[in-house]
């Protein structure tokens, strides 16, 4: 049962987030880091009761939830440590010449209060206390969070942990605010509110695009950092396939069906060249998918949408069922693999649509040239994987060049499920994978989304932000130039 809040309550909560934002802007990077570590400690201290509730609400296994909770704690701590270094302040100091040339100093500051939407498939890592909330606070932005209707109790427990962390540190509660309720109108009001300066969202293309459009139509448009899914193609090249049929089939099916296929990096498309290895590979794929048990999905809405998308795929011309997983109940997600030709794929855009769940499509291509056309036809992706040898790549460098234009992360071997929380991770890609491919939503660099540069010209040192003062009290890395190499009339 949801407790819907009124428009007046929403307005008061969002207006209140301004004081939280201003508080974060006036504490040092070191203090902000300590605050984030304090919140991480409170999340870590939550006992297994949290996991049981999350399991009941999401049907996700306890072992998966325990690992995700640990990842969430690690995100807060790693982002906090990165913020403390000053790497995201990107302080630049041009001291001029003391006469004609001005003293100009620039750094990055938080953009303002940020609206964050919880995701259904990661109740910890991409929800209340997930990476979006952690990176926004790391940037010095207060957060107004909209709970996801798929796991409200879990969300509220995580929100309480954040609140305890704020209280222990001595920060105002307005650094993190929580909007309760399942209505779409609440989220729309949040994005429209003039106090909100950015939006973070993980979910479907339809919902993400709707929020993006609302933000663009505001009197003051604001950025929306929406991650909206991907089909994460896997391209299998000939030499690799010849030597790895059984292992590749097992790895692909395991990745496809991991977590009942409810990952944004789920590899929904598998492209293979027709040759003497293909028949054996299809046999291995069929055998692998038939060993997969059905399982409950996150909630009835995802189950409904999965069955609808799966049915639509199966009815497309030129599509055949290659194999299906085991069925034990009527309300579960059943794994499936279909096949089609490269020609059919190029002629029918519906075959490239995401099926959010444990269903994949094998596309049998006639030639490398056809593979190249397929890469060019793809929409933006989070990931593209090459199951290939080094010699395969040497003879198909054009494919690699084209693939880099279509995704944020490109893999040589392995499978795309599993996203490392590290500096070098890029979890984002060209539209419609995300609304802004320049940024990541995973790893410390996620902080960059919620920053904007500000320059100070000829200001006395005592009034400058700590990051720009001459004495560098934070001991952060800065670029200092005492010369003016370029002249400008602007």
C-alpha positions as CSV (number, residue, x, y, z in Angstrom):
1,X,0.0,0.0,0.0
2,X,1.3,3.4,-1.0
3,X,0.9,6.6,1.0
4,X,0.5,9.3,-1.7
5,X,1.7,12.7,-0.8
6,X,0.0,15.9,-1.8
7,X,1.3,18.5,-4.2
8,X,1.8,20.9,-1.3
9,X,4.0,18.3,0.5
10,X,6.0,17.7,-2.7
11,X,6.6,21.4,-3.1
12,X,7.7,21.9,0.5
13,X,10.1,18.9,0.3
14,X,11.7,20.0,-2.9
15,X,12.0,23.6,-1.8
16,X,13.7,22.3,1.4
17,X,16.3,20.5,-0.6
18,X,17.9,23.9,-1.4
19,X,19.2,24.2,2.1
20,X,20.7,20.8,1.9
21,X,22.5,21.7,-1.4
22,X,23.8,24.9,0.1
23,X,25.1,23.1,3.1
24,X,27.1,20.6,0.9
25,X,28.5,23.5,-1.0
26,X,30.0,25.1,2.1
27,X,31.7,22.1,3.6
28,X,35.1,20.9,2.3
29,X,35.7,18.0,0.0
30,X,37.2,16.1,3.0
31,X,34.2,16.7,5.1
32,X,31.9,15.6,2.2
33,X,33.9,12.4,2.0
34,X,33.6,11.7,5.7
35,X,29.8,12.3,5.4
36,X,29.6,9.7,2.6
37,X,31.6,7.2,4.6
38,X,29.3,7.7,7.5
39,X,26.3,6.9,5.3
40,X,28.1,3.9,4.0
41,X,28.6,2.6,7.6
42,X,24.9,3.0,8.3
43,X,23.9,1.0,5.1
44,X,26.5,-1.7,6.0
45,X,25.0,-2.0,9.5
46,X,21.6,-3.0,8.2
47,X,21.0,-6.6,9.2
48,X,19.6,-9.5,7.2
49,X,16.0,-8.3,7.8
50,X,16.6,-5.8,5.0
51,X,17.6,-8.7,2.7
52,X,14.5,-10.7,3.6
53,X,12.2,-7.7,2.8
54,X,14.0,-7.0,-0.4
55,X,13.7,-10.7,-1.4
56,X,10.0,-10.7,-0.6
57,X,9.4,-7.5,-2.7
58,X,11.7,-8.4,-5.7
59,X,11.9,-12.2,-5.8
60,X,15.7,-11.7,-6.1
61,X,17.8,-14.4,-4.3
62,X,19.3,-13.6,-0.9
63,X,22.8,-14.3,-2.1
64,X,22.4,-11.8,-5.0
65,X,20.9,-9.2,-2.7
66,X,23.7,-9.7,-0.1
67,X,26.3,-9.1,-2.9
68,X,24.4,-6.1,-4.2
69,X,24.2,-4.5,-0.7
70,X,28.0,-4.9,-0.4
71,X,28.4,-3.3,-3.8
72,X,26.3,-0.4,-2.7
73,X,28.4,0.2,0.4
74,X,31.6,0.0,-1.8
75,X,30.1,2.6,-4.2
76,X,29.6,5.1,-1.4
77,X,33.1,4.6,-0.1
78,X,34.9,4.6,-3.4
79,X,33.1,7.7,-4.6
80,X,33.9,9.4,-1.3
81,X,37.5,8.6,-1.6
82,X,37.6,9.9,-5.2
83,X,35.8,13.1,-4.2
84,X,38.3,13.8,-1.4
85,X,41.2,13.8,-3.9
86,X,39.8,16.8,-5.7
87,X,39.9,15.1,-9.0
88,X,36.4,16.3,-9.9
89,X,37.0,19.9,-8.9
90,X,39.3,20.2,-11.9
91,X,40.8,23.4,-10.4
92,X,42.4,25.6,-13.0
93,X,44.3,28.7,-12.0
94,X,45.6,31.3,-14.5
95,X,47.3,34.0,-12.4
96,X,47.8,36.5,-15.2
97,X,50.7,39.0,-15.1
98,X,49.5,41.2,-12.2
99,X,48.8,44.0,-14.7
100,X,46.9,43.8,-17.9
101,X,46.0,40.2,-17.8
102,X,43.4,39.1,-15.3
103,X,43.7,36.5,-12.6
104,X,41.1,33.8,-13.6
105,X,40.4,30.6,-11.7
106,X,37.9,27.9,-12.5
107,X,36.5,24.8,-10.7
108,X,33.5,22.5,-10.8
109,X,30.7,22.8,-8.3
110,X,27.5,20.9,-7.8
111,X,24.8,21.8,-10.2
112,X,22.0,22.0,-7.6
113,X,19.3,19.7,-6.1
114,X,19.0,16.4,-8.2
115,X,16.0,14.3,-8.7
116,X,16.8,10.6,-8.5
117,X,14.4,7.8,-9.6
118,X,14.8,4.3,-8.2
119,X,15.2,1.3,-10.5
120,X,13.2,-1.9,-10.2
121,X,16.0,-4.4,-11.0
122,X,18.6,-3.2,-8.5
123,X,16.8,-2.4,-5.2
124,X,20.1,-1.4,-3.6
125,X,22.8,-0.4,-6.2
126,X,20.4,1.6,-8.5
127,X,17.8,2.7,-6.0
128,X,17.4,4.8,-2.9
129,X,21.1,4.6,-1.8
130,X,22.4,3.6,-5.2
131,X,25.1,5.1,-7.4
132,X,23.0,8.1,-8.5
133,X,22.3,9.2,-5.0
134,X,26.0,8.6,-3.9
135,X,27.4,10.4,-6.9
136,X,25.0,13.4,-6.6
137,X,25.9,13.9,-2.9
138,X,29.6,13.4,-3.9
139,X,29.2,16.3,-6.3
140,X,27.8,18.5,-3.6
141,X,24.2,18.2,-4.6
142,X,21.2,17.4,-2.4
143,X,19.0,14.6,-3.6
144,X,15.2,14.3,-3.9
145,X,14.5,10.6,-4.3
146,X,11.3,9.1,-5.9
147,X,10.7,5.6,-4.6
148,X,10.1,2.7,-7.0
149,X,6.7,1.0,-6.5
150,X,8.4,-2.5,-6.9
151,X,10.2,-2.3,-3.5
152,X,8.8,0.5,-1.3
153,X,9.7,-1.1,2.1
154,X,13.3,-1.8,1.0
155,X,13.5,1.8,-0.3
156,X,12.3,3.3,3.0
157,X,14.7,1.2,5.1
158,X,17.6,2.5,2.9
159,X,16.3,6.0,3.2
160,X,16.3,5.7,7.0
161,X,19.9,4.6,6.9
162,X,20.9,7.6,4.8
163,X,19.0,9.8,7.4
164,X,20.9,8.2,10.3
165,X,24.2,8.9,8.5
166,X,23.3,12.5,8.0
167,X,22.3,12.9,11.6
168,X,25.5,11.3,12.9
169,X,27.6,13.5,10.8
170,X,25.6,16.6,11.8
171,X,24.3,17.4,8.3
172,X,20.7,18.6,7.7
173,X,18.1,16.1,6.8
174,X,17.4,18.2,3.6
175,X,20.6,16.8,2.0
176,X,18.4,13.7,1.2
177,X,14.6,13.9,0.8
178,X,12.2,11.0,0.0
179,X,9.0,11.1,-2.1
180,X,6.7,8.3,-1.3
181,X,4.0,6.9,-3.6
182,X,3.4,5.0,-6.8
183,X,1.9,7.7,-9.0
184,X,3.6,8.8,-12.2
185,X,2.3,12.3,-11.4
186,X,4.7,12.5,-8.4
187,X,7.7,11.9,-10.7
188,X,6.5,14.4,-13.3
189,X,6.0,17.1,-10.6
190,X,9.5,16.4,-9.4
191,X,11.1,16.9,-12.8
192,X,9.0,20.0,-13.5
193,X,9.9,21.7,-10.2
194,X,12.1,24.8,-10.8
195,X,14.4,24.0,-7.8
196,X,15.5,20.7,-9.4
197,X,18.6,21.2,-11.6
198,X,19.2,17.6,-12.9
199,X,17.6,14.2,-13.1
200,X,19.0,10.7,-12.8
201,X,16.9,7.7,-14.0
202,X,17.4,4.0,-14.8
203,X,14.5,2.1,-16.4
204,X,12.6,1.8,-19.6
205,X,12.9,3.8,-22.8
206,X,9.4,5.0,-22.6
207,X,9.6,6.3,-19.1
208,X,13.1,7.8,-19.5
209,X,12.2,9.6,-22.7
210,X,9.0,11.0,-21.0
211,X,11.1,12.5,-18.2
212,X,13.6,13.8,-20.7
213,X,10.9,15.5,-22.7
214,X,9.4,17.1,-19.6
215,X,12.7,18.4,-18.5
216,X,13.4,19.9,-22.0
217,X,10.0,21.7,-22.0
218,X,10.6,23.5,-18.7
219,X,11.0,27.2,-18.8
220,X,14.6,26.4,-17.6
221,X,15.5,23.1,-19.3
222,X,17.7,20.8,-17.2
223,X,19.8,17.7,-18.0
224,X,18.4,14.2,-17.7
225,X,20.8,11.4,-17.3
226,X,18.6,8.5,-18.2
227,X,19.9,4.9,-18.7
228,X,17.1,3.3,-20.7
229,X,18.3,-0.2,-21.7
230,X,20.2,-1.9,-24.4
231,X,20.2,-5.2,-26.4
232,X,24.0,-5.5,-26.0
233,X,24.9,-7.4,-29.2
234,X,27.5,-10.2,-29.2
235,X,29.4,-10.7,-32.5
236,X,30.9,-14.2,-32.9
237,X,33.7,-14.3,-35.4
238,X,34.7,-17.5,-37.3
239,X,38.0,-18.6,-35.8
240,X,36.8,-18.2,-32.2
241,X,33.6,-20.1,-32.9
242,X,35.4,-23.0,-34.5
243,X,37.4,-23.6,-31.3
244,X,34.8,-22.6,-28.6
245,X,31.3,-23.8,-29.6
246,X,30.4,-25.5,-26.4
247,X,32.0,-23.0,-24.0
248,X,30.6,-20.0,-25.9
249,X,27.0,-21.5,-26.0
250,X,27.1,-22.1,-22.2
251,X,28.6,-18.6,-21.5
252,X,26.0,-16.9,-23.7
253,X,23.0,-18.7,-22.2
254,X,24.3,-18.1,-18.7
255,X,24.7,-14.4,-19.3
256,X,21.3,-14.2,-21.2
257,X,19.4,-15.8,-18.3
258,X,21.3,-14.4,-15.3
259,X,18.8,-12.9,-12.9
260,X,16.0,-14.0,-15.2
261,X,17.5,-11.8,-17.8
262,X,16.7,-8.6,-15.8
263,X,19.9,-6.8,-16.4
264,X,20.4,-3.7,-18.5
265,X,23.6,-5.5,-19.9
266,X,21.7,-8.6,-20.9
267,X,23.0,-9.8,-24.3
268,X,19.8,-10.1,-26.3
269,X,21.3,-10.4,-29.7
270,X,23.9,-12.9,-31.0
271,X,25.4,-12.5,-34.5
272,X,27.2,-15.4,-36.2
273,X,28.6,-15.9,-39.7
274,X,27.2,-18.9,-41.5
275,X,29.9,-21.5,-41.9
276,X,30.5,-25.2,-41.1
277,X,30.6,-24.4,-37.4
278,X,27.1,-22.9,-37.2
279,X,25.1,-26.1,-37.1
280,X,27.1,-27.5,-34.2
281,X,26.9,-24.1,-32.3
282,X,23.1,-24.0,-32.7
283,X,22.9,-27.5,-31.3
284,X,24.9,-26.4,-28.3
285,X,22.8,-23.3,-27.8
286,X,19.6,-25.4,-27.9
287,X,21.0,-27.8,-25.3
288,X,22.1,-25.0,-23.0
289,X,18.8,-23.1,-23.1
290,X,16.8,-26.3,-22.3
291,X,18.6,-26.7,-19.0
292,X,17.5,-23.2,-17.7
293,X,14.7,-23.3,-15.1
294,X,12.0,-20.7,-15.1
295,X,11.8,-18.2,-12.2
296,X,9.8,-15.4,-10.8
297,X,10.5,-12.0,-12.2
298,X,10.8,-8.7,-10.3
299,X,7.1,-7.9,-10.4
300,X,3.9,-8.5,-12.4
301,X,4.4,-5.5,-14.7
302,X,7.8,-6.7,-15.9
303,X,6.4,-10.2,-16.3
304,X,3.6,-8.9,-18.4
305,X,5.9,-6.8,-20.6
306,X,8.3,-9.6,-21.0
307,X,5.7,-12.0,-22.2
308,X,4.3,-9.4,-24.6
309,X,7.7,-8.6,-26.1
310,X,8.6,-12.3,-26.3
311,X,5.3,-13.0,-28.1
312,X,5.8,-10.1,-30.5
313,X,9.3,-11.4,-31.4
314,X,8.1,-14.9,-32.0
315,X,5.5,-13.7,-34.5
316,X,7.9,-11.8,-36.7
317,X,8.4,-13.1,-40.2
318,X,11.5,-15.2,-40.6
319,X,11.9,-15.9,-36.8
320,X,12.0,-19.5,-35.6
321,X,12.2,-20.9,-32.1
322,X,15.6,-22.5,-31.5
323,X,15.0,-23.7,-27.9
324,X,13.2,-23.0,-24.7
325,X,13.8,-23.4,-21.0
326,X,12.0,-25.5,-18.5
327,X,8.5,-24.5,-17.3
328,X,7.3,-25.2,-13.8
329,X,4.6,-22.6,-13.2
330,X,2.4,-20.1,-15.1
331,X,3.6,-16.9,-13.4
332,X,7.3,-17.2,-14.2
333,X,9.8,-16.0,-16.8
334,X,10.6,-18.8,-19.2
335,X,13.9,-18.6,-21.1
336,X,13.9,-18.8,-24.9
337,X,16.2,-18.5,-27.9
338,X,15.0,-17.6,-31.4
339,X,16.8,-17.5,-34.7
340,X,16.6,-15.4,-37.9
341,X,18.7,-14.4,-40.9
342,X,20.8,-11.3,-41.3
343,X,18.7,-10.3,-44.2
344,X,15.5,-10.5,-42.1
345,X,17.2,-8.5,-39.3
346,X,18.2,-5.7,-41.6
347,X,14.7,-5.5,-43.1
348,X,12.7,-5.5,-39.8
349,X,13.5,-3.0,-37.1
350,X,11.3,-4.9,-34.6
351,X,13.9,-7.7,-34.4
352,X,16.4,-5.2,-32.8
353,X,14.0,-4.3,-30.0
354,X,14.9,-5.1,-26.4
355,X,13.2,-8.0,-24.8
356,X,13.7,-7.3,-21.1
357,X,14.1,-10.9,-19.8
358,X,15.7,-14.2,-20.6
359,X,15.1,-14.3,-24.3
360,X,17.7,-13.9,-27.1
361,X,17.8,-13.8,-30.9
362,X,20.5,-15.6,-32.9
363,X,21.1,-13.8,-36.2
364,X,22.7,-15.9,-38.9
365,X,24.7,-13.7,-41.3
366,X,25.9,-14.5,-44.8
367,X,29.1,-12.5,-44.9
368,X,31.3,-10.0,-43.1
369,X,29.8,-7.3,-45.3
370,X,26.4,-8.1,-43.9
371,X,27.8,-8.0,-40.4
372,X,29.1,-4.5,-41.2
373,X,25.7,-3.4,-42.4
374,X,24.2,-4.7,-39.2
375,X,26.6,-2.8,-37.0
376,X,25.8,0.4,-38.9
377,X,22.0,-0.3,-38.5
378,X,22.2,-0.7,-34.7
379,X,21.0,2.0,-32.3
380,X,23.1,3.1,-29.4
381,X,24.1,0.4,-26.9
382,X,25.6,0.1,-23.5
383,X,27.9,-2.7,-24.6
384,X,29.0,-4.6,-27.7
385,X,31.0,-7.8,-27.3
386,X,33.3,-9.5,-29.8
387,X,33.7,-13.3,-29.2
388,X,36.9,-13.4,-31.3
389,X,40.5,-14.3,-31.6
390,X,43.1,-11.6,-32.3
391,X,43.3,-12.8,-35.9
392,X,39.5,-12.5,-36.2
393,X,39.9,-8.9,-35.2
394,X,42.8,-8.2,-37.6
395,X,40.7,-9.3,-40.5
396,X,37.6,-7.4,-39.3
397,X,39.0,-4.1,-38.0
398,X,36.2,-2.2,-39.8
399,X,33.7,-3.9,-37.6
400,X,35.6,-2.8,-34.5
401,X,35.7,0.8,-35.8
402,X,32.0,0.8,-36.4
403,X,31.2,-0.8,-33.1
404,X,33.0,1.9,-31.2
405,X,30.6,4.5,-32.6
406,X,27.6,2.5,-31.3
407,X,28.4,1.7,-27.6
408,X,30.0,2.9,-24.4
409,X,31.8,-0.3,-23.5
410,X,33.3,-2.8,-26.0
411,X,34.4,-6.2,-24.9
412,X,36.9,-8.6,-26.3
413,X,35.6,-12.0,-25.1
414,X,33.6,-12.6,-22.0
415,X,30.0,-11.5,-21.6
416,X,28.6,-8.0,-20.8
417,X,26.7,-8.9,-17.6
418,X,28.6,-7.7,-14.6
419,X,29.6,-4.1,-14.3
420,X,32.8,-3.2,-12.3
421,X,32.6,-0.2,-10.0
422,X,35.9,1.4,-11.1
423,X,37.2,4.6,-12.6
424,X,37.6,3.2,-16.1
425,X,34.0,1.8,-16.3
426,X,31.8,3.4,-18.9
427,X,28.2,2.5,-18.2
428,X,26.4,4.6,-20.8
429,X,26.2,4.8,-24.5
430,X,24.7,6.6,-27.5
431,X,20.9,7.2,-27.5
432,X,18.7,5.3,-26.8
433,X,20.9,3.5,-24.4
434,X,21.3,6.7,-22.5
435,X,20.3,10.3,-23.0
436,X,23.9,11.6,-22.7
437,X,26.7,9.3,-23.9
438,X,29.4,11.5,-22.4
439,X,28.8,10.2,-18.9
440,X,28.7,7.0,-16.9
441,X,26.3,6.0,-14.2
442,X,28.7,3.5,-12.6
443,X,32.1,4.2,-11.1
444,X,33.4,7.3,-9.4
445,X,33.3,9.3,-12.7
446,X,29.5,9.2,-12.3
447,X,30.0,12.3,-10.1
448,X,30.8,14.3,-13.2
449,X,27.2,14.3,-14.3
450,X,26.2,16.7,-11.5
451,X,28.9,19.3,-11.8
452,X,29.2,22.6,-13.7
453,X,32.3,24.9,-14.1
454,X,32.4,28.4,-12.5
455,X,35.2,30.9,-13.2
456,X,36.3,33.6,-10.7
457,X,38.1,36.7,-12.1
458,X,40.3,38.9,-10.0
459,X,38.7,37.8,-6.7
460,X,40.6,38.3,-3.4
461,X,41.9,35.0,-2.1
462,X,39.8,35.1,1.1
463,X,36.6,34.9,-0.9
464,X,37.6,32.1,-3.2
465,X,36.4,28.5,-2.8
466,X,38.8,26.4,-0.9
467,X,39.7,24.5,-4.1
468,X,41.0,27.8,-5.7
469,X,42.8,29.5,-2.8
470,X,46.6,30.2,-3.2
471,X,47.5,28.1,-0.2
472,X,45.6,25.0,-1.5
473,X,44.4,23.9,2.0
474,X,42.9,20.7,0.6
475,X,46.1,19.6,-1.0
476,X,44.3,18.7,-4.2
477,X,45.8,18.5,-7.6
478,X,45.5,21.7,-9.6
479,X,46.7,23.1,-12.9
480,X,48.4,26.5,-12.2
481,X,49.6,28.7,-15.0
482,X,51.4,32.0,-14.2
483,X,51.5,33.0,-17.9
484,X,48.9,34.1,-20.3
485,X,49.8,32.3,-23.5
486,X,46.7,33.3,-25.5
487,X,45.1,36.7,-25.9
488,X,41.3,37.1,-26.4
489,X,39.0,40.0,-27.1
490,X,36.0,38.2,-25.5
